[in-house]
Amino acid sequence: MAAASTPKSVSELDIHYQQLREIDEAVTRVSWNQLIARRSTGEALLYDPEEDPQKRYDGMIDEYDAVKRSLYDMQSTIRKEINEHSRPFLRPLRILDMPDEILMEIFGYIKGWEPEMSFFQEHQYSVPDIQNIRLTCQRFCSTSSHLLLDYVYVELNPISVMRLDEISRHPTISKGVTSIIVILAYHNSGLAQDIESFAHYHADELRPKIDFAENMYRDQGRKWYPNISEDTVQKLIKRLRAIAKSWEEFPEEVPDDSNKEDDLRCPRKLLRKAYEEYHGEWVFQESILENNNFSELVAVAMARMPVAKRLDLCDDDRCGFTAKRRRTLFEQAEDDEVFISQTLHSMRWEATREYHLGSPPAEIIFKLPAACHKLGIAIEELNIRISPPDYLGVLKMSEKDRLELTAAVQRLTNFTFLFRGAGTASNWRPYQRDETENFGEIISAILDTDSIERFNLDFSPFWDEEMPPLYSLGSFITRRQWPRLDLIYWKSMCLRMSELERFIDGLKIPLRGALIRYPHLMDGSWADSLDILRRKAPSTVSLANPSGGDWEGLSEEEKEKAFEKGKDDIWERSKAEKFILKLIKVNPLRELDGETDAMSTTESTDSETMDTVE
């Protein structure tokens, strides 16, 4: 080995670096083959029935470990030699000598794990760490500021829109925003324009909460409310019941007593003040929704954010920058200003279903993506999570709207549409076909793109065991072929077997994953449906709680044999899933009595697998 003082030529160092690259590639290949061996344990064909498959694959894995250790030793030796001969000739470096791109990468690790958007509402990054980094020096500030915000909430009020606009104009923070979360919870026109409806709505909402709080205190009071005496609780409960009774009877009570209403403690005075503030909130909301202003303003702000390619639309009024804090009933009973603040919360869409109030601002669902497209924003991910409104006709689009929506999603790769409500389908009237067609046009328009790779559809509010579906939803997914689709998640999808077949045959590549919960066949048989799903066998599949078709005609033994999973191992596959994955030959719903399972992998396929492993 050459002396440390003798410089290595550039060509010799290049050779060492090339050797490192080759070793890295070899480690990757060995690791991949080792993974295949682990996954093959117990699933590949047994060439020798007398040989223990676990022992066979354990031996392979041990060999791979030995090879990897040898490669790691070679890596270490080469790196030491490179360091020995290179380091004396390098000038001393400080962290500020690094380019901005490297500093940004480092600070990204300090920020930490990036969760899925579905966790954004509960998870916060190490924002204080980034704030401290920004205070270190100007370079650190400029290369870390973009990490302060990954997503921005915007609500249906001018203050929230102004905040979004300010963030979008910030020269560094705006560069890190990847997602805009639009809160579609709203202040209802029916409550805002009629004090009697406002009073009755909140009285109905208040009574069950009072009963619950009273029962909770009786059962868990010492644990949850150790500082409140029983006498105080009874006074507060009495106060709340007086408010509920007064509001419930409005305007049938005695005429207003102006002297009495000078006291805010009067339930009527409390009602009028709460209604006045709610009406004001509604006026502000309408000012921003007029003439599609909201969608256009959000799109303009999003256009200023270079990496913002994701839209989330939800009606969860507990989210957002200006979302009002939930207070306990005892806090509300003690302070009337606190009580009033709790009547000003925006409303989820399903509230209109229960109380038959005014329609939600549903047009934002298709107007906002179209407004983004007009400004050159290529939306790559779109997630819609809403509770079911009373009438699905609010989602009806014009032909122009449909064309604009489809044009806006031509770069879309991931799409989620979740209907999430507090009750079950049997709590409500069934949706009619024309309503569903209006709703389906939105789904179909969004999915009408070759770029889609993953979609998640949850139609739980449409039906349940007590109210089976009246018609198929399969037309949403059968209007086109799927050149890039490789992952699906369906929940409560009801469709005809011919639609399932059309969808599977429209896949250009096998699915990477299929998670199917509560599927319902409008016709056909589950045995045939398993055959259809097997045609494009995914890498992984989960099929649970099927119904419809010939399901009721199957015996309990047949159902359990095909779809039951291990109780001790949550990862164990059912026979139906193994059949779809081509791990067994025989359809479990067609097995003959006494016939045993056989692996479906052919000898040639197995030989190819073993070649890869070896």
N, C-alpha and C positions, 0 to 999 in steps of 0.2 A: 504493500500500500504506500502511496506517495506521502512524503512529509507534509505536515499541515501548512508549512509556509509556502509550498509550491502550489500555485494556482492551477486548478483544473481548467482545461480548455472548455470553451462553450460547447463544442461538439460532444465532449465526454459527459458534461452535465445533461445535455439533451438526451443522450443515450439512457442515463439513469432515470430521467423523467418519463421516457418512453416505457422503460421497464416497469415503473410504478403504475402507469396506465394499464399495461397489459395484465399486471397482477390484480389490479382492481377489477378488471373485466372477468378474470378467472374466478375471483371470490364471488362475484355476482352470479356467475353460471353455477358454481358449486352450491351456493345458497339456494338458488332456484330449484335445482335438482333435489336438494335435501328437503325442501318444502313439498315437492311432488311426492317424495317417498313417504313423508309423514302423512300426507292426505290420502295416499294410496293404501295405507295400513287398513286391512280389514275390508277394503272395497274392491281392490283389483282381483282379477281371476286367480284362482289358486291352481298353479300348474301341478303341484304335488299335494293331493288332499291330506297326506300324512304329515306334511311339513307344517310347522306352526308359523302362520303368516306374521305374527307379531315379532317372533324371533328373527325371521328373515329380514324384515324391514329395520329392526333395531340394529342389525349388523351393518346394513347399508348406511344408516345414519351415523354410526360410529366411524365408518370409513370416511364419510364426508367431513366429520369433525377433525379427523387427523389431517386431511388434506388442507382444510382451512387454517389449522394451526401452523402448518408448514408455510403456507402462503403469507400469513401474518408475520412470521419470523423473517421471511425474505423482505417484506415491506420495511420492517424495522431496520434491518441491516442497510438497505439502500438509502433510507432517509438519514440515518446517522452519517453515512459517508458524504451525502450531499451537504448536510449541515456543517460537517467538519471542514470541508473545503470551500464552502461559500460564505459562511458567516463572517470570517475575518475581513472580507473585502466589501462588506455592506456597511454603509454609513448608518449611524444610530438613527432610529426612527421613533417618532412619537405618534400617538393616536391621531393627532391633528394633521399628520402627513398623509393620512389615508384619504382617498377620494370620497366625495359626497355619497356616491353609490354604495360604497362599503359601509360607511357610517349608518346610512339608512337601513342597510341590511342588519347591522348589529342591533340598532335600536328596535328593529322589528322583533328580534328575539327577546328583548327586555319587555316589550309589550306583552308577549306571551301568546298562549293558545288562542286561535280564532275559532269560535264556535259556529255551529249552523245558525242561520237567521232565526230559527224557531226558538233558540235560547237567548236571543238578544235581550228580551224583556227581563230576564232573570239574571243574566250574567253581565258583569262589567269587567273590562280589562284593568290592568294595573295603570290606570290613568294617573294616579299620583306619581308613579315612577317617571312617566313621560313628562309630567309637569316639572319635576325636579331636574330632569335632564335639560329641559329648555332654559332653566335658570343658570346652567353651568357657564356657557359662553355663547357667543353669537353663532358660531359654526354648529354647535350642538342644537341650538334653538332652531336654526333653519333646516336641519336634517332630521328633526324629530317631530316638528309641529304637525306634520301630516298624519301622525299616529294618534292624535287626540280624539278624533271622531271617525269611526267607521261608518256610522249610519246616523241619520237625522230624522227625528219625528216631525211630522207636520200635521196640524189639526185644522178643523174647519172654522178657523177664526183668524182675523187679521193679524193678531199679535204673533201667532205661531208662524204664519206665512212671512211676516217681517223678519222673524228670527232665522228662518230658512234662507231668506234673501241675504241677510248679513253674513251668514256662514259661507254661502256660495261666493261672496265677493272677497273673502279673506284670501290673501295670496298664497298661504301655505296650508292652512287647515282644510280648505276646500279640495286640495289635491289628494287627500286621503279618504274622502267620503266615497264609499262604494255603493251605498244603498239609501234609498229614501223610503221611509215607512209612513204611509198615509193612514191616519186614523179617521175612519168613516163614521164613528159614533157622532150623533148629531142632536141638536136641539129641535124638538118636534113642533111643527107649525100648529098642530091641533091643540097642544098644551099652551103654546105661546099666545094664541089668539082667543083663548076662552078660559077665563079664570075658574069656571065651574069644572071643566075637564081637568085642569091643573090640580084643583083641590081634590077631586075624587081619585085621580090617578095616584097621588102621593098618599092619600088615606089608605087606599088598597095596598100600597107597597109597605106602609108603616105597620099595619096591624099584625101581620105574621112575624115581623121583626121584633115587635114588642113581646109577643108570646114566647118567641125563641129566647130573647134576652132574659125574660123572667124565669123561664125553665132552667136556663144555663146558670143563672145566679143561685137558684135553689139547689141545683145538683153540684155545681162546681164553684160556687161563689167565693169560698174561702181561698181557693187556689188561684182564680183568675182576677178577683177583685178584693184583695186583702185589706185595702184601705177604705172601703165603702161599707158603712154600717147597713144593717137590714132596714132600719127606719128611713135612711136616706134613699135606699133603693126603692122602697115602696112609694116615697114621695115622687121620685123621678118617673117611675112607671105610671103613677096616677097622672102626672103632668103630660106624659106622652099620650096616654089614652084620651085625655081631654082634647088634645090637639087633633088626634085622629077622628074623634067623634064630631068635633066642630067642623073640620074640613069635609068629612063625609056627608054631613047634613047641609053643607053650603049649596044653594042660598036659602034653604028652607027654614033657617033659624029666625029668631026675632030680628027685626030691623036693626041695622047697625046703630050702636050707641057711640057717638063721636067722642064723648068724654072718656068712655071706657077704652076706646081704641087709641087714646093717647099713650097708653101703656103698651110697650112692645110685648109684654107677657100675655096680652090678650091673643088667643088663637086667631081671631079674625085679622088683627093687625099684623100678626106674623104671616098669615096667608097673603095679604095684600103686598107686603114688602117682598116676600119670596117670589110672588108672581111678577112683580115689577122688575126684579133683577133677572128672572128667567127670560122675560120678554126682551129685555135689553141684550142678553146673550144671543137670543135668536135673531134680533135685528143685525147684530154684528156678523153673524154667520151668513145671513142672506146677502149682506153687502158683498161678501167675498165669493159667494156662489153665483151671483147674477151674471148672466151672459157668458157662462163658462169661464169666468175670470180665474177661479181657483185652479183649474187644470192648467191653464196657460201660464199662470204665475209659478206654479210648481215646476213646470217643464222648463221655463226660462232659467230658474235657479239651478235645476239639474244640469242644464246645458253648460253651465260654468264649471262643473265638477268633472274633470277629465276622466276619472275612473268609475264614476257612478253609472253602473249598467244594470242595476237591480231595483225593482219596484215591489214593495210589499203593501198590500191594501187589506186592512182589517178594521173591524168595528168594535174592538175591545176598548171601552172607555176608561179602563184602568191604566192605559199606557199614555205615553206622550209627555211633552215638556211641561205643559200647563195643566195636566190632569190633576184634579182636585183630590186632596187626601181624604181617604175614608176615615171617618171618626165613629167611635162607638156610640150606641144609643144613649148611654149614660152621659157621655160628653155633650151630645146634642141636647139632652133634657136640661143640663145645667146652664147652657149658653145658647140663647136663641140665635145669635149670629152664626154660631157653628151649625145649628139646625138648618138655617137658611142655606148655608153653603152646600149642604148635602142634597138640597133639592135642585141644585144647579148643574148636576152632573149631566153630561151628554148621554144619549140613549143608544143602546144596541138595536140592531134592526129587528130582532125577534120581539121586542116590546110592542111593535106595531101589530104583530101577529096576535098577541094576547089582548091588547086593548083597542084594536082596530083604529089606530091613529093615522096620521098623515104618512105619506110615502117617504122612504129614505132617499138620499141623493145618489141613487144607483147609477146614474149616467156617468159618474166619475170613473167607473170601472172600465168603460170603453173610451171615454173622452180623453182621459189622461194619457194612456199610451199613444193615442193618435196625436195629441199635442206634442209629446216627446219626439215622435217620428218627424213631425214637420220641422223641428229644430235640429234634425240630424243625429238624434240620440239613438243608438242601436241597443235596445233593451235585450239583455241576454238571459235574465231570470225574472220571472213574474210569479208572485205568490198572492193568492186571494184567499183570505180567511174571514168569512163572514157568517153571522147567524142568519137563519132563514127568515125572510120578510113574510108578511101576511100574503102578499100577492106577487108571484114571480113575474107578472107582466111588467113590473117596474124595470125589468132588465131588457125590455124590448128595444131593439135597435132598428134604425132605418137601413136601407141598402147602402147608403153612403157611409154610415157609421161602420157597417160590417166590413166594407172594403178598406176603410181607413185603419180599422183595427188589425186586419190581416196584414196590411202593408207594414204596420208598426212592429210586428213580431217575426219578421223574416230572418232575424239573427238570434231568435230565442232558442236556448238550449234546455232550460229547466222550467217547468210549469207546475204549479200547485193550485188546486181549487178545493178548498175544504168548507163544507157546510157544517157548522158546529152550533148546536142549540142546547138550551138548558133542559128541555124535555125530550120525550121520544116522539116518534111519528104518530103514534096512536093518541097522543094528547091533542092533536090538531086535526083539522079537516084535511083530506087528501088533496094534493095538488092535481089540477086538471091538465089534460094533454096540451092545451094551447099555452098554458103557463110554462110547462116544461119545454115546449118547443122554443119559446122566447129565451129561456135560460140556456137551452142547448145551442142556440145560435152563437152565443158568446163563447162557449167552450170550443165549438167547432171552428170558429173564426180564429181563435188563439192557437189551436193545434194545427192550423192549415199552413205548415211550414216544413220544409225538408230538414231544417237545422235541429229540430227537437230531438233531444237525447234522453230525457227523463220526464215523466209526468206522474203526478200524484193526484188522484181523484177520490174524494170522500163524499158520498151522497147519503150519509146516515139519516138525515131528517126525512128522506123520501118514504121510508117504509120500516117496519119492524115485524116481529112475529105476529103481533095482534092485528096488523094492518098490512098484508102482503102487497107488493107493488102491483099497480094496475097496468103498466105498460113498460116497454123496454127503454133503457137509456143507451143501448148499444150504438144508435146512429151517431152519437157524439164521436166515436172512435173508428168508424168504418167508412168514412168518406174519402179516405186517401190511403196511400201506402207510406211506409215508414223506413226511409233509407238509413237513418242513423239511430233510431230509438233502440236503447239497450237496457232500460230499467223502468219498471212500472210498479206503482203501488195503487191498488184498488181497494176501496172499502165500500161495501153495500152497493156494488155495481150489479144491476139487474139487466140481463140481455138475453137475446135469443141465441140458440146454439149456432145458427147460421151466421150470426154477427160475430160470435167468438171465432168461428172458423175464418171468416173474412179478415178479421183483425190479425190473427196469427199468420195467415197466408200473405198478408201485406207487409210483414216484417222482412227486411232485406238481410238482416244479420240476426244471429241468435241472441236472445236476451241475456244480459249479464245477470239480471236478477228480476224475479217476479214475486211480489208480496201481495197476496190476494186474501182479503178478509170478508166474510159474509157475502160471498157471491151468490146470486140467485138466477137460476135458469127459468126463462119464461116458457120454454118447451124443450124437448129432446131429453137425452139421458146423460147422466154423469159419467158413465163408462165411455161413451163416445167423446165427451168433453175432455176426459183425461187423454184419450188418443190424440185429440187435436192439439192440446197443450204440449204434448210430447214431440210434435213435429219440429218445433224450434226449441229444443231442450235448453233451458237457461242454465247458467253456471250454478245458480242457487234458486230455490223456490220455497215459498211458504204458502200453503193453501189450508185455510181453516174455516169452519162453520158454514159449509155449503148448504144450499136449500133450493127448492124449486125443481122443475123437470120431473124426473122419476124418483126424487128423493124420498117421498112419503111411501113409495112402493118398495123401498129397500128394507130389509130386516135390520134390527138393531145389531145383529151379529155382523152383517155385511158392512154396515156403516163403521162399526168399531174396527173391523179388520182392515178396512181401507184407509181410514182417516185418523184413527187414534194414534197418539204419540206417547213416548215413554213418560211416565210420571216422575221418574227420578232424574232423568237427563233432559233438560229443556231443549237441548240442541238435537235430540234424536228426531229423525225424519219419519213421517208416516209412510206406509206403503204407497199411497197415492203419489206422494212427493218423490219417492225413489223411482217410481215408474216414469214420472214426467222427466226426471233427470237421466233416464236410461240406465239406472243402476240395477234394475230388475227387468226381466223380459215380459212377464205376464201382467196384464192389467189386473189389479187387485179386485176389481168389480166383475171380472170374468174368470177368476180362478176356478178350476174344477176341484171338487172335493178331494182332499189328500194330495193335491199337487203342491210341490215345494217351490220356493222362490229360486229363480236362476238369474245370474248376472247377465245383463244384456250386452255387455261389451264383447265384441267379437274377438276371435283369436288375433286377427291382424291388428285391430285397434289396441289390444292389450300389448302386443309385441312392440308397437310404436311407443306406447307409454313406457314400457320397460327400457327401450332403447334410450329414451329421453332421460330416464332416471340414471341409467348406467353411463 
